[in-house]
Amino acid sequence: MGSFSIWHWAIVLLIVVMVFGTKKLRNMGGDLGGAVKGFKDGMKEGGASAADEKTAVVTNAQAADKPADKTTIDVEAKKL
């Protein structure tokens, strides 16, 4: 009683195609695929920027080890 047979799914698919039409369903599928691809690209870029931040922290730590030249003014900012 809780599971649907293949015939139930075939009837549901037929009704959906009749209501929306094949062209609209194809466009919705393309839009969904583009959204998923954009999400994956965004996740890859987010991971790359986190790695860049770690590199920047290491670079700043290495720069602190080097003596500052006389034209550089080293100042600490205080938070209020």
PEPEWO-V228719 format. One record per residue. N is the residue number from 1. SS is DSSP state (alpha for helix, beta for strand, coil for the rest). Layout:
n ss
N SS
N SS
This chain:
n ss
1 coil
2 coil
3 coil
4 coil
5 coil
6 alpha
7 alpha
8 alpha
9 alpha
10 alpha
11 alpha
12 alpha
13 alpha
14 alpha
15 alpha
16 alpha
17 alpha
18 alpha
19 alpha
20 alpha
21 coil
22 alpha
23 alpha
24 alpha
25 alpha
26 alpha
27 alpha
28 alpha
29 alpha
30 alpha
31 alpha
32 alpha
33 alpha
34 alpha
35 alpha
36 alpha
37 alpha
38 alpha
39 alpha
40 alpha
41 alpha
42 alpha
43 alpha
44 alpha
45 alpha
46 alpha
47 alpha
48 alpha
49 alpha
50 alpha
51 alpha
52 alpha
53 alpha
54 alpha
55 alpha
56 alpha
57 alpha
58 alpha
59 alpha
60 alpha
61 alpha
62 alpha
63 alpha
64 alpha
65 alpha
66 coil
67 coil
68 coil
69 coil
70 coil
71 coil
72 coil
73 coil
74 coil
75 coil
76 coil
77 coil
78 coil
79 coil
80 coil
